Amino acid sequence: MKKAVVLLSGGIDSATTLFSARAKGYRCLCLIFDYGQRHRKELACARRIARDAGAEYRIVKIRLSWQGSALLDKKIKIPAGTPLDTQKIPATYVPGRNTIFLSFASSCAEAIGAEAVFIGANAVDFSGYPDCRPQYYRVFNRLIRQGTKAGVQGRPLRIETPLLHKTKGQIVKLAQQLGVPLAYTWSCYRGAKAPCGTCDSCRFRAKGFKEAGITDPLLKKP
């Protein structure tokens, strides 16, 4: 069976990407990064999603001691209620995060003989992060072709971005079709018992469920 490494954060996009890779016949190894983010709730969600998918997972712990993001430094306020503008880069951007994660994932994939690395990047309903844009992935694919043994020997890894050009509504619909356990996913930048509903991630999530005509299980009344 063909193998893939999947970057799994616990959010809808990464969970849908995992189930999409599985549906394409890949045996998946999930990398879940503990990088000093504001809360650990998403780590618990990611582990539960991986188990639900029947996928092996590994927690990769790294420390970005220089911080530089509202997701790493609690002194920096998480933006709330500001206009959703994909042309601006908000304070929640983590410098070089996807480059760091994809470097780890590419190393892992080459070591285990995987053919692809899957990441749930999206460049439609997103916060404008530069490492979520199509041109970034085109360049990264060229990089690993040139910078890995597999690549120079003519069997390069591929960075797969199945959600890159989908709206959030399309992603939610796909998640439902694939059987993603949406109740296990977590999108909020805060780690409270319930989503805040005001951060960019919560609002993009709400937009997706509304467009898909599906009730968010995290918002159902008990």
MDAnalysis code that builds the backbone (N, CA, C; Angstrom):
import MDAnalysis as mda
import numpy as np

u = mda.Universe.empty(666, n_residues=222, atom_resindex=np.repeat(np.arange(222), 3), trajectory=True)
u.add_TopologyAttr("name", ["N", "CA", "C"] * 222)
u.add_TopologyAttr("resid", np.arange(1, 223))
u.add_TopologyAttr("resname", ["MET", "LYS", "LYS", "ALA", "VAL", "VAL", "LEU", "LEU", "SER", "GLY", "GLY", "ILE", "ASP", "SER", "ALA", "THR", "THR", "LEU", "PHE", "SER", "ALA", "ARG", "ALA", "LYS", "GLY", "TYR", "ARG", "CYS", "LEU", "CYS", "LEU", "ILE", "PHE", "ASP", "TYR", "GLY", "GLN", "ARG", "HIS", "ARG", "LYS", "GLU", "LEU", "ALA", "CYS", "ALA", "ARG", "ARG", "ILE", "ALA", "ARG", "ASP", "ALA", "GLY", "ALA", "GLU", "TYR", "ARG", "ILE", "VAL", "LYS", "ILE", "ARG", "LEU", "SER", "TRP", "GLN", "GLY", "SER", "ALA", "LEU", "LEU", "ASP", "LYS", "LYS", "ILE", "LYS", "ILE", "PRO", "ALA", "GLY", "THR", "PRO", "LEU", "ASP", "THR", "GLN", "LYS", "ILE", "PRO", "ALA", "THR", "TYR", "VAL", "PRO", "GLY", "ARG", "ASN", "THR", "ILE", "PHE", "LEU", "SER", "PHE", "ALA", "SER", "SER", "CYS", "ALA", "GLU", "ALA", "ILE", "GLY", "ALA", "GLU", "ALA", "VAL", "PHE", "ILE", "GLY", "ALA", "ASN", "ALA", "VAL", "ASP", "PHE", "SER", "GLY", "TYR", "PRO", "ASP", "CYS", "ARG", "PRO", "GLN", "TYR", "TYR", "ARG", "VAL", "PHE", "ASN", "ARG", "LEU", "ILE", "ARG", "GLN", "GLY", "THR", "LYS", "ALA", "GLY", "VAL", "GLN", "GLY", "ARG", "PRO", "LEU", "ARG", "ILE", "GLU", "THR", "PRO", "LEU", "LEU", "HIS", "LYS", "THR", "LYS", "GLY", "GLN", "ILE", "VAL", "LYS", "LEU", "ALA", "GLN", "GLN", "LEU", "GLY", "VAL", "PRO", "LEU", "ALA", "TYR", "THR", "TRP", "SER", "CYS", "TYR", "ARG", "GLY", "ALA", "LYS", "ALA", "PRO", "CYS", "GLY", "THR", "CYS", "ASP", "SER", "CYS", "ARG", "PHE", "ARG", "ALA", "LYS", "GLY", "PHE", "LYS", "GLU", "ALA", "GLY", "ILE", "THR", "ASP", "PRO", "LEU", "LEU", "LYS", "LYS", "PRO"])
u.atoms.positions = np.array([
    [0.849, -1.197, 0.000],
    [0.000, 0.000, 0.000],
    [0.885, 1.249, 0.000],
    [0.479, 2.249, -0.784],
    [1.245, 3.493, -0.815],
    [1.110, 4.230, 0.509],
    [2.154, 4.981, 0.871],
    [2.204, 5.645, 2.164],
    [2.266, 7.164, 2.007],
    [1.713, 7.868, 3.012],
    [1.765, 9.324, 3.026],
    [1.949, 9.820, 4.453],
    [2.583, 10.960, 4.563],
    [2.664, 11.679, 5.835],
    [1.641, 12.800, 5.772],
    [0.843, 12.932, 6.824],
    [-0.206, 13.957, 6.864],
    [0.038, 14.882, 8.043],
    [0.039, 16.174, 7.779],
    [0.134, 17.166, 8.847],
    [-1.255, 17.342, 9.449],
    [-1.383, 17.034, 10.726],
    [-2.694, 17.035, 11.377],
    [-2.687, 17.983, 12.569],
    [-3.541, 18.997, 12.506],
    [-3.582, 19.997, 13.578],
    [-4.790, 19.845, 14.490],
    [-5.813, 19.139, 14.030],
    [-7.045, 19.019, 14.802],
    [-8.181, 19.871, 14.253],
    [-7.880, 20.703, 13.259],
    [-8.914, 21.524, 12.640],
    [-9.634, 20.798, 11.512],
    [-10.667, 21.431, 10.970],
    [-11.451, 20.806, 9.903],
    [-10.605, 20.542, 8.670],
    [-9.778, 21.505, 8.275],
    [-9.012, 21.353, 7.044],
    [-8.050, 20.173, 7.111],
    [-7.292, 20.080, 8.194],
    [-6.319, 18.980, 8.283],
    [-7.020, 17.635, 8.455],
    [-8.129, 17.612, 9.193],
    [-8.873, 16.365, 9.364],
    [-9.450, 15.891, 8.029],
    [-9.996, 16.811, 7.259],
    [-10.546, 16.465, 5.948],
    [-9.445, 15.989, 5.012],
    [-8.283, 16.609, 5.117],
    [-7.139, 16.192, 4.308],
    [-6.724, 14.768, 4.655],
    [-6.691, 14.432, 5.942],
    [-6.361, 13.070, 6.362],
    [-7.346, 12.069, 5.781],
    [-8.633, 12.329, 5.902],
    [-9.640, 11.397, 5.404],
    [-9.624, 11.337, 3.880],
    [-9.253, 12.432, 3.234],
    [-9.130, 12.441, 1.777],
    [-7.962, 11.563, 1.336],
    [-6.838, 11.674, 2.039],
    [-5.676, 10.831, 1.708],
    [-6.009, 9.361, 1.916],
    [-6.711, 9.082, 3.002],
    [-7.110, 7.703, 3.281],
    [-8.025, 7.175, 2.187],
    [-8.961, 8.011, 1.724],
    [-9.892, 7.599, 0.673],
    [-9.172, 7.335, -0.649],
    [-8.012, 7.963, -0.835],
    [-7.224, 7.759, -2.050],
    [-6.319, 6.534, -1.946],
    [-6.441, 5.808, -0.834],
    [-5.707, 4.569, -0.707],
    [-4.363, 4.655, -0.019],
    [-4.080, 5.769, 0.623],
    [-2.811, 5.915, 1.335],
    [-2.911, 5.374, 2.758],
    [-1.834, 4.741, 3.189],
    [-1.678, 4.427, 4.610],
    [-0.973, 5.622, 5.216],
    [-1.625, 6.257, 6.166],
    [-1.180, 7.570, 6.626],
    [-0.468, 7.536, 7.978],
    [0.594, 8.298, 8.053],
    [1.257, 8.600, 9.314],
    [1.030, 10.083, 9.572],
    [0.367, 10.398, 10.683],
    [0.066, 11.785, 11.005],
    [1.156, 12.376, 11.893],
    [1.600, 13.565, 11.555],
    [2.500, 14.327, 12.409],
    [1.687, 15.431, 13.073],
    [1.683, 15.421, 14.397],
    [0.951, 16.416, 15.182],
    [1.985, 17.261, 15.917],
    [2.039, 18.542, 15.616],
    [3.091, 19.394, 16.166],
    [2.656, 20.098, 17.449],
    [3.452, 19.883, 18.474],
    [3.329, 20.616, 19.733],
    [4.443, 21.657, 19.700],
    [4.083, 22.882, 19.281],
    [5.106, 23.885, 19.040],
    [4.985, 25.100, 19.967],
    [4.307, 24.890, 21.095],
    [4.158, 25.981, 22.053],
    [2.951, 26.854, 21.797],
    [1.958, 26.337, 21.051],
    [0.757, 27.106, 20.767],
    [-0.011, 27.432, 22.060],
    [-0.921, 28.387, 21.959],
    [-1.588, 28.947, 23.142],
    [-2.324, 27.911, 23.982],
    [-2.872, 26.907, 23.339],
    [-3.619, 25.896, 24.092],
    [-3.324, 24.517, 23.537],
    [-3.619, 23.512, 24.324],
    [-3.314, 22.132, 23.948],
    [-4.560, 21.369, 23.484],
    [-5.685, 22.068, 23.432],
    [-6.920, 21.399, 23.053],
    [-6.839, 20.804, 21.655],
    [-6.207, 21.546, 20.736],
    [-6.129, 21.050, 19.367],
    [-5.278, 19.777, 19.281],
    [-4.317, 19.612, 20.198],
    [-3.502, 18.392, 20.195],
    [-4.352, 17.175, 20.554],
    [-5.198, 17.347, 21.573],
    [-6.093, 16.254, 21.972],
    [-7.059, 15.918, 20.840],
    [-7.562, 16.943, 20.159],
    [-8.477, 16.718, 19.033],
    [-7.772, 15.973, 17.903],
    [-6.537, 16.369, 17.614],
    [-5.798, 15.726, 16.533],
    [-5.562, 14.254, 16.834],
    [-5.200, 13.944, 18.073],
    [-4.988, 12.540, 18.432],
    [-6.273, 11.731, 18.250],
    [-7.390, 12.318, 18.668],
    [-8.665, 11.605, 18.566],
    [-9.061, 11.392, 17.102],
    [-8.814, 12.390, 16.265],
    [-9.137, 12.272, 14.840],
    [-8.281, 11.194, 14.183],
    [-6.990, 11.175, 14.518],
    [-6.096, 10.158, 13.960],
    [-6.569, 8.758, 14.343],
    [-6.942, 8.594, 15.609],
    [-7.426, 7.282, 16.054],
    [-8.710, 6.903, 15.329],
    [-9.603, 7.876, 15.140],
    [-10.864, 7.609, 14.444],
    [-10.611, 7.174, 13.002],
    [-9.555, 7.736, 12.397],
    [-9.219, 7.393, 11.013],
    [-8.426, 6.097, 10.920],
    [-8.041, 5.537, 12.068],
    [-7.234, 4.331, 12.061],
    [-5.813, 4.585, 11.599],
    [-5.338, 5.815, 11.817],
    [-4.005, 6.198, 11.337],
    [-3.001, 6.248, 12.486],
    [-1.782, 5.875, 12.183],
    [-0.693, 6.035, 13.149],
    [-0.398, 7.526, 13.295],
    [0.021, 7.940, 14.465],
    [0.394, 9.343, 14.626],
    [1.588, 9.477, 15.554],
    [2.278, 10.592, 15.389],
    [3.399, 10.933, 16.253],
    [3.282, 12.395, 16.667],
    [3.537, 12.654, 17.936],
    [3.577, 14.024, 18.431],
    [5.007, 14.525, 18.261],
    [5.166, 15.626, 17.542],
    [6.483, 16.213, 17.324],
    [6.561, 17.496, 18.144],
    [7.410, 17.487, 19.147],
    [7.509, 18.635, 20.046],
    [8.712, 19.491, 19.676],
    [8.440, 20.737, 19.359],
    [9.492, 21.697, 19.060],
    [9.192, 22.987, 19.815],
    [10.187, 23.825, 19.941],
    [9.990, 25.066, 20.672],
    [10.455, 26.243, 19.820],
    [9.521, 27.118, 19.487],
    [9.847, 28.337, 18.756],
    [10.011, 29.458, 19.783],
    [11.154, 29.477, 20.427],
    [11.352, 30.361, 21.578],
    [11.330, 31.839, 21.204],
    [11.478, 32.156, 19.916],
    [11.433, 33.550, 19.477],
    [10.009, 34.059, 19.312],
    [9.043, 33.165, 19.326],
    [7.618, 33.502, 19.280],
    [7.274, 34.346, 18.052],
    [6.838, 35.587, 18.210],
    [6.517, 36.414, 17.053],
    [5.123, 36.226, 16.498],
    [4.216, 35.667, 17.306],
    [2.847, 35.427, 16.841],
    [1.894, 35.432, 18.029],
    [0.660, 35.841, 17.779],
    [-0.358, 35.799, 18.826],
    [-0.697, 34.369, 19.225],
    [-0.359, 33.400, 18.387],
    [-0.616, 32.006, 18.729],
    [0.468, 31.427, 19.636],
    [1.568, 32.161, 19.784],
    [2.674, 31.704, 20.626],
    [2.896, 32.598, 21.843],
    [2.566, 33.834, 21.721],
    [2.829, 34.822, 22.768],
    [1.500, 35.353, 23.305],
    [1.191, 35.017, 24.550],
    [-0.088, 35.433, 25.132],
    [-0.152, 36.929, 25.416],
    [0.974, 37.614, 25.262],
    [0.970, 39.075, 25.427],
    [0.423, 39.770, 24.180],
    [0.399, 39.036, 23.065],
    [-0.133, 39.587, 21.820],
    [-1.604, 39.205, 21.712],
    [-2.431, 40.186, 21.523],
    [-3.874, 39.956, 21.479],
    [-4.296, 39.265, 20.182],
    [-5.137, 38.257, 20.327],
    [-5.712, 37.592, 19.154],
    [-6.760, 38.511, 18.529],
    [-6.636, 38.822, 17.244],
    [-7.629, 39.693, 16.603],
    [-9.023, 39.084, 16.688],
    [-10.004, 39.928, 16.939],
    [-11.391, 39.465, 17.043],
    [-12.315, 40.502, 16.428],
    [-13.199, 40.039, 15.568],
    [-14.202, 40.928, 14.996],
    [-13.715, 41.844, 13.899],
    [-12.463, 41.700, 13.470],
    [-11.944, 42.542, 12.398],
    [-12.410, 41.987, 11.052],
    [-12.472, 42.827, 10.020],
    [-12.910, 42.334, 8.708],
    [-12.022, 41.190, 8.221],
    [-12.649, 40.177, 7.633],
    [-11.888, 39.054, 7.085],
    [-11.274, 39.494, 5.756],
    [-9.981, 39.673, 5.742],
    [-9.288, 40.221, 4.581],
    [-8.100, 39.319, 4.241],
    [-8.197, 38.581, 3.136],
    [-7.131, 37.649, 2.771],
    [-5.892, 38.355, 2.236],
    [-5.973, 39.680, 2.042],
    [-4.825, 40.425, 1.544],
    [-3.933, 40.937, 2.673],
    [-4.399, 40.828, 3.900],
    [-3.617, 41.280, 5.044],
    [-3.192, 40.074, 5.880],
    [-2.038, 40.191, 6.494],
    [-1.519, 39.101, 7.309],
    [-1.699, 39.463, 8.781],
    [-2.547, 38.723, 9.501],
    [-2.874, 39.072, 10.882],
    [-1.802, 38.643, 11.884],
    [-2.009, 39.052, 13.130],
    [-1.050, 38.758, 14.198],
    [-0.967, 37.282, 14.529],
    [-1.901, 36.471, 14.019],
    [-1.882, 35.028, 14.283],
    [-0.931, 34.277, 13.353],
    [-0.349, 34.979, 12.391],
    [0.643, 34.346, 11.520],
    [1.850, 33.920, 12.360],
    [2.271, 32.664, 12.199],
    [3.460, 32.136, 12.879],
    [4.600, 32.117, 11.868],
    [5.653, 32.903, 12.074],
    [6.726, 33.006, 11.086],
    [7.301, 31.649, 10.666],
    [7.199, 31.357, 9.373],
    [7.799, 30.155, 8.809],
    [7.181, 28.844, 9.239],
    [5.983, 28.863, 9.813],
    [5.425, 27.640, 10.387],
    [5.302, 26.502, 9.381],
    [4.698, 26.746, 8.234],
    [4.517, 25.644, 7.292],
    [5.843, 25.175, 6.696],
    [6.792, 26.084, 6.564],
    [8.111, 25.680, 6.086],
    [8.770, 24.735, 7.084],
    [8.639, 25.049, 8.362],
    [9.180, 24.186, 9.418],
    [8.472, 22.843, 9.410],
    [7.148, 22.864, 9.407],
    [6.374, 21.632, 9.455],
    [6.635, 20.756, 8.224],
    [6.661, 21.366, 7.044],
    [6.863, 20.590, 5.822],
    [8.275, 20.025, 5.739],
    [9.231, 20.715, 6.337],
    [10.597, 20.191, 6.371],
    [10.656, 18.922, 7.218],
    [10.030, 18.965, 8.384],
    [9.944, 17.767, 9.223],
    [9.214, 16.649, 8.477],
    [8.085, 16.994, 7.867],
    [7.268, 15.987, 7.189],
    [7.993, 15.377, 5.995],
    [8.731, 16.194, 5.254],
    [9.478, 15.686, 4.099],
    [10.577, 14.739, 4.544],
    [11.256, 15.095, 5.638],
    [12.290, 14.214, 6.190],
    [11.688, 12.883, 6.617],
    [10.565, 12.955, 7.317],
    [9.879, 11.743, 7.769],
    [9.440, 10.899, 6.582],
    [8.852, 11.542, 5.582],
    [8.347, 10.823, 4.412],
    [9.472, 10.105, 3.677],
    [10.591, 10.786, 3.513],
    [11.715, 10.158, 2.827],
    [12.248, 8.977, 3.633],
    [12.295, 9.134, 4.950],
    [12.831, 8.082, 5.808],
    [11.970, 6.818, 5.793],
    [10.648, 6.984, 5.696],
    [9.758, 5.820, 5.751],
    [9.334, 5.333, 4.370],
    [9.837, 6.003, 3.336],
    [9.493, 5.583, 1.982],
    [8.111, 6.013, 1.531],
    [7.599, 7.097, 2.097],
    [6.284, 7.613, 1.685],
    [6.405, 8.369, 0.370],
    [5.325, 8.387, -0.374],
    [5.312, 9.045, -1.674],
    [4.885, 10.503, -1.610],
    [4.148, 10.850, -0.555],
    [3.556, 12.181, -0.526],
    [3.435, 12.708, 0.895],
    [3.384, 14.029, 0.972],
    [3.074, 14.732, 2.213],
    [1.792, 15.509, 1.962],
    [0.790, 15.296, 2.795],
    [-0.489, 15.990, 2.652],
    [-0.598, 17.094, 3.697],
    [-1.049, 18.253, 3.252],
    [-1.271, 19.380, 4.146],
    [-2.597, 20.040, 3.775],
    [-3.353, 20.455, 4.790],
    [-4.682, 21.026, 4.553],
    [-4.675, 22.522, 4.303],
    [-3.734, 22.991, 3.531],
    [-3.656, 24.430, 3.235],
    [-4.831, 24.864, 2.371],
    [-5.250, 26.105, 2.585],
    [-6.354, 26.671, 1.818],
    [-6.032, 28.111, 1.471],
    [-6.265, 28.490, 0.214],
    [-5.959, 29.843, -0.235],
    [-7.204, 30.584, -0.701],
    [-8.381, 30.143, -0.240],
    [-9.638, 30.814, -0.589],
    [-10.211, 31.498, 0.643],
    [-10.700, 30.711, 1.583],
    [-11.195, 31.257, 2.853],
    [-10.099, 31.073, 3.899],
    [-9.155, 32.013, 3.920],
    [-8.009, 31.883, 4.809],
    [-7.567, 33.253, 5.303],
    [-6.625, 33.265, 6.231],
    [-6.222, 34.525, 6.880],
    [-5.090, 35.249, 6.175],
    [-4.831, 34.900, 4.927],
    [-3.826, 35.621, 4.157],
    [-2.397, 35.189, 4.415],
    [-2.198, 34.081, 5.118],
    [-0.834, 33.636, 5.421],
    [-0.075, 33.333, 4.120],
    [1.148, 33.832, 3.971],
    [1.890, 33.609, 2.721],
    [2.246, 32.155, 2.473],
    [2.348, 31.344, 3.547],
    [2.692, 29.932, 3.369],
    [1.462, 29.045, 3.189],
    [0.358, 29.662, 2.762],
    [-0.841, 28.903, 2.395],
    [-1.223, 29.159, 0.932],
    [-0.350, 29.829, 0.200],
    [-0.679, 30.241, -1.161],
    [-0.109, 29.273, -2.198],
    [-0.764, 29.141, -3.360],
    [-0.331, 28.162, -4.361],
    [1.127, 28.295, -4.764],
    [1.600, 29.536, -4.948],
    [2.974, 29.723, -5.403],
    [3.984, 29.187, -4.390],
    [3.636, 29.232, -3.118],
    [4.519, 28.697, -2.083],
    [4.700, 27.184, -2.269],
    [3.620, 26.470, -2.539],
    [3.703, 25.012, -2.684],
    [4.393, 24.605, -3.979],
    [4.244, 25.415, -5.025],
    [4.987, 25.138, -6.259],
    [6.488, 25.211, -5.993],
    [6.896, 26.235, -5.258],
    [8.316, 26.405, -4.937],
    [8.798, 25.298, -4.005],
    [7.978, 24.923, -3.007],
    [8.412, 23.896, -2.058],
    [8.570, 22.543, -2.753],
    [7.701, 22.253, -3.691],
    [7.843, 21.003, -4.439],
    [9.144, 20.986, -5.242],
    [9.516, 22.130, -5.808],
    [10.800, 22.203, -6.519],
    [11.953, 22.021, -5.547],
    [11.809, 22.595, -4.362],
    [12.856, 22.498, -3.349],
    [13.133, 21.048, -2.963],
    [12.075, 20.281, -2.679],
    [12.323, 18.910, -2.230],
    [12.762, 17.999, -3.382],
    [12.453, 18.390, -4.615],
    [13.003, 17.626, -5.740],
    [14.519, 17.797, -5.811],
    [14.980, 18.990, -5.489],
    [16.407, 19.294, -5.568],
    [17.166, 18.968, -4.289],
    [16.465, 18.961, -3.146],
    [17.146, 18.874, -1.864],
    [16.981, 17.585, -1.101],
    [16.462, 16.544, -1.753],
    [16.309, 15.245, -1.090],
    [16.946, 14.163, -1.957],
    [17.393, 13.096, -1.315],
    [17.947, 11.951, -2.034],
    [16.905, 11.379, -2.992],
    [15.663, 11.248, -2.489],
    [14.592, 10.720, -3.332],
    [14.413, 11.573, -4.581],
    [14.482, 12.881, -4.409],
    [14.279, 13.785, -5.531],
    [15.366, 13.688, -6.585],
    [16.622, 13.703, -6.153],
    [17.722, 13.680, -7.126],
    [17.874, 12.305, -7.768],
    [17.290, 11.277, -7.154],
    [17.319, 9.935, -7.749],
    [16.085, 9.657, -8.608],
    [15.282, 10.696, -8.831],
    [14.167, 10.565, -9.753],
    [12.889, 10.008, -9.175],
    [12.757, 9.984, -7.852],
    [11.514, 9.520, -7.227],
    [11.087, 10.533, -6.155],
    [10.823, 11.766, -6.597],
    [10.575, 12.846, -5.646],
    [9.290, 12.689, -4.850],
    [9.329, 13.204, -3.629],
    [8.118, 13.337, -2.828],
    [7.231, 14.393, -3.452],
    [5.945, 14.337, -3.131],
    [5.015, 15.362, -3.595],
    [4.339, 15.997, -2.389],
    [4.199, 17.295, -2.412],
    [3.376, 17.982, -1.423],
    [1.972, 18.057, -2.003],
    [1.028, 17.399, -1.361],
    [-0.360, 17.351, -1.841],
    [-1.208, 18.337, -1.045],
    [-1.948, 19.182, -1.761],
    [-2.791, 20.200, -1.128],
    [-4.215, 20.077, -1.674],
    [-4.948, 19.053, -1.279],
    [-6.263, 18.784, -1.891],
    [-7.325, 19.841, -1.631],
    [-7.119, 20.699, -0.644],
    [-8.140, 21.697, -0.300],
    [-7.756, 23.108, -0.736],
    [-6.655, 23.247, -1.423],
    [-6.067, 24.563, -1.669],
    [-7.033, 25.552, -2.313],
    [-7.839, 25.079, -3.253],
    [-8.705, 25.988, -4.008],
    [-10.190, 25.824, -3.670],
    [-10.493, 25.219, -2.548],
    [-11.879, 25.017, -2.146],
    [-12.326, 26.099, -1.169],
    [-13.625, 26.429, -1.225],
    [-14.189, 27.328, -0.222],
    [-14.383, 26.546, 1.073],
    [-14.612, 27.270, 2.152],
    [-14.834, 26.589, 3.420],
    [-16.112, 25.747, 3.362],
    [-17.113, 26.247, 2.657],
    [-18.342, 25.475, 2.514],
    [-18.097, 24.159, 1.790],
    [-17.291, 24.187, 0.740],
    [-16.962, 22.968, 0.004],
    [-16.179, 21.998, 0.882],
    [-15.318, 22.533, 1.731],
    [-14.529, 21.682, 2.626],
    [-15.430, 20.993, 3.642],
    [-16.369, 21.735, 4.206],
    [-17.289, 21.138, 5.187],
    [-18.126, 20.045, 4.532],
    [-18.612, 20.292, 3.322],
    [-19.385, 19.271, 2.606],
    [-18.544, 18.030, 2.340],
    [-17.300, 18.236, 1.914],
    [-16.412, 17.113, 1.651],
    [-16.142, 16.334, 2.942],
    [-15.952, 17.058, 4.031],
    [-15.712, 16.410, 5.323],
    [-16.878, 15.498, 5.691],
    [-18.079, 15.991, 5.486],
    [-19.256, 15.184, 5.797],
    [-19.314, 13.946, 4.906],
    [-19.025, 14.112, 3.613],
    [-19.048, 12.993, 2.676],
    [-18.018, 11.924, 3.040],
    [-16.861, 12.358, 3.546],
    [-15.780, 11.431, 3.871],
    [-15.927, 10.806, 5.260],
    [-16.897, 11.284, 6.024],
    [-17.098, 10.753, 7.358],
    [-16.152, 11.316, 8.402],
    [-15.681, 12.514, 8.184],
    [-14.808, 13.160, 9.170],
    [-15.596, 13.402, 10.454],
    [-15.053, 13.051, 11.607],
    [-15.763, 13.291, 12.877],
    [-15.700, 14.772, 13.243],
    [-16.600, 15.550, 12.671],
    [-16.566, 17.000, 12.824],
    [-16.672, 17.443, 14.284],
    [-17.337, 16.643, 15.097],
    [-17.481, 16.983, 16.513],
    [-16.154, 16.921, 17.255],
    [-15.161, 16.243, 16.679],
    [-13.844, 16.147, 17.315],
    [-12.911, 17.276, 16.893],
    [-13.276, 18.007, 15.834],
    [-12.383, 19.040, 15.319],
    [-12.456, 20.308, 16.172],
    [-11.384, 21.059, 16.129],
    [-11.325, 22.317, 16.878],
    [-10.633, 23.362, 16.025],
    [-11.270, 24.519, 15.864],
    [-10.734, 25.582, 15.012],
    [-10.346, 26.834, 15.778],
    [-10.963, 27.079, 16.905],
    [-10.805, 28.333, 17.638],
    [-9.354, 28.535, 18.092],
    [-8.886, 29.769, 17.967],
    [-7.532, 30.091, 18.420],
    [-7.415, 30.089, 19.941],
    [-8.550, 30.087, 20.607],
    [-8.549, 30.019, 22.067],
    [-8.928, 28.600, 22.504],
    [-8.511, 28.207, 23.665],
    [-8.734, 26.833, 24.102],
    [-9.810, 26.680, 25.153],
    [-10.846, 27.481, 25.084],
    [-11.930, 27.421, 26.067],
    [-12.806, 26.190, 25.837],
    [-13.831, 26.050, 26.670],
    [-14.733, 24.908, 26.529],
    [-15.553, 24.996, 25.254],
    [-15.850, 26.213, 24.818],
    [-16.627, 26.417, 23.603],
    [-15.896, 27.414, 22.704],
    [-16.092, 27.334, 21.398],
    [-15.442, 28.278, 20.486],
    [-15.823, 29.719, 20.813],
    [-14.876, 30.650, 20.642],
    [-15.145, 32.053, 20.976],
    [-16.105, 32.686, 19.983],
    [-16.056, 32.252, 18.724],
    [-16.953, 32.776, 17.703],
    [-16.524, 34.091, 17.093],
    [-15.431, 34.676, 17.588],
    [-15.013, 35.994, 17.106],
    [-13.652, 36.013, 16.423],
    [-12.802, 35.030, 16.677],
    [-11.499, 35.020, 16.017],
    [-11.682, 34.653, 14.542],
    [-10.671, 34.929, 13.722],
    [-10.777, 34.654, 12.288],
    [-11.118, 33.195, 12.015],
    [-10.460, 32.294, 12.728],
    [-10.668, 30.873, 12.478],
    [-12.096, 30.447, 12.779],
    [-12.663, 30.949, 13.865],
    [-14.059, 30.651, 14.200],
    [-15.002, 31.182, 13.126],
    [-14.721, 32.376, 12.635],
    [-15.629, 32.981, 11.660],
    [-15.540, 32.296, 10.296],
    [-14.347, 31.858, 9.900],
    [-14.245, 31.083, 8.667],
    [-14.963, 29.742, 8.826],
    [-14.840, 29.143, 9.996],
    [-15.535, 27.879, 10.254],
    [-17.046, 28.087, 10.168],
    [-17.545, 29.140, 10.802],
    [-18.982, 29.422, 10.772],
    [-19.462, 29.660, 9.347],
    [-18.652, 30.364, 8.561],
    [-18.972, 30.612, 7.156],
    [-19.105, 29.298, 6.397],
    [-18.188, 28.370, 6.672],
    [-18.216, 27.089, 5.983],
    [-19.452, 26.270, 6.294],
    [-19.801, 26.184, 7.569],
    [-20.989, 25.410, 7.941],
    [-22.261, 26.058, 7.394],
    [-22.296, 27.378, 7.398],
    [-23.474, 28.069, 6.860],
    [-23.618, 27.793, 5.367],
    [-22.517, 27.896, 4.630],
    [-22.558, 27.660, 3.183],
    [-22.917, 26.205, 2.867],
    [-22.464, 25.303, 3.721],
    [-22.739, 23.875, 3.496],
    [-24.137, 23.478, 3.943],
    [-24.819, 24.357, 4.695],
    [-26.152, 24.028, 5.196],
    [-26.134, 22.968, 6.269],
    [-25.048, 22.939, 7.038],
    [-24.861, 21.931, 8.079],
    [-24.687, 22.636, 9.420],
    [-25.252, 22.063, 10.466],
    [-25.091, 22.632, 11.808],
    [-23.761, 22.192, 12.391],
    [-22.994, 23.131, 12.889],
    [-21.711, 22.819, 13.511],
    [-21.967, 22.042, 14.799],
    [-21.473, 20.823, 14.918],
    [-21.732, 20.034, 16.140],
    [-21.176, 20.668, 17.407],
    [-20.175, 21.552, 17.258],
    [-19.625, 22.220, 18.446],
    [-20.559, 23.301, 18.986],
    [-21.520, 23.689, 18.166],
    [-22.437, 24.752, 18.580],
    [-23.833, 24.247, 18.904],
    [-24.031, 22.934, 18.804],
    [-25.338, 22.386, 19.158],
    [-25.576, 22.515, 20.642],
    [-26.811, 22.884, 20.989],
    [-27.154, 22.992, 22.398],
    [-27.286, 21.592, 23.022],
    [-26.779, 21.417, 24.239],
    [-26.868, 20.105, 24.892],
    [-28.313, 19.709, 25.160],
])
